[in-house]
Amino acid sequence: MNIRRSVLIGLLCLAASPLAFAADAGPVVIKFSHVVARDTPKGKAADMFAKLVNERAGGKLRVEVYPNSQLYKDGEEMNAIQMGSVQMLAPSLAKFGPLGVKEFELFDLPFIFDDYSALHRVTNGPLGATLFKKLEPKGIVGLAYWDNGFKDFSANKALRTPADFKGLKMRIQSSKVLDAQMRALGVIPQVMAFSEVYQALQTGVVDGTENPPSNFYTQKMHEVQKFVLQSHHGYLGYAVIINKQFWDGLTPDQRKLLTTAMDEATRYANAIAQKENADAMEAVKASGKTQIIVPTPAQRNELKKALVKVHKEMESRIGADLIKSVYKETGFDPNKL
Ligand code: LMR
């Protein structure tokens, strides 16, 4: 943990101590921690949520956003929200497995969503609500789903077909589905916190990774990756979550204020995500540092064939019925490739 983060955490612990409360019955503070840059779909939506709440709460509630793993990084933040050290997070849907809610990994299944509208039929429908219910026994309430976008693979060698991936080491998020996805390509997957990816790519600890362009560009991965394959092979988005005990302890008016602000921030997040990613990809191109490879339809289909078999493989982890329900919502047919 670096010194800046230790000092910040120390100050927050002090502020949360009963002594501090006795001395100052100021606003109820909601610490909202996340791991990406401010200048991303999630970063902007978190800031918008904080602005709306802080403007409307008349000094009674205050949302403080801590971006860029400043407070907690992957592997620490779920514990922090359960302990009440922070009140809110927006982890990617790929990061709920270690919490014991494996079903969220359905969002990582390669090629399961053709586009944002197929995805929204799941997040905005009964399946999205059912998944949120599974968080409550873990002491967490799900408030909203926020989009990022569709992931591309990157590496220091040109990637086009499954054969090009064989033997590479790639960083993944902590999802068993992503582990299986990489192994299906002959890749050696390595789970790593988001904040460590740039350095791992730079030093060659891993050869490549996957992310939507907004994360790729804002973490400067284009400086250390020579090629991006515009594969759009999987989705990356977020569940905005809050500590249940904290949520239950708020007044109905406070919860209403937060819910209204969250609805607005969610509409904003989901409206900007696509353009943020398109702009980031343009910026990567303009940097001249990374070559963008657009797969031919035949190449993309080859990749799809290699990866869709992961759905069957992951039935025992995610639940065959749940996967079938997603297919029903989205119209995806694994046998039609
Ligand atoms: C990652 O760890 O690759 C991303 O999920 C980070 C994020 O929150 O977008």
Residues whose N, C-alpha, C, O or C-beta is under 5 A from the ligand:
A	BS01	LMR	V35 V36 A90 S92 Q173 F194 E210
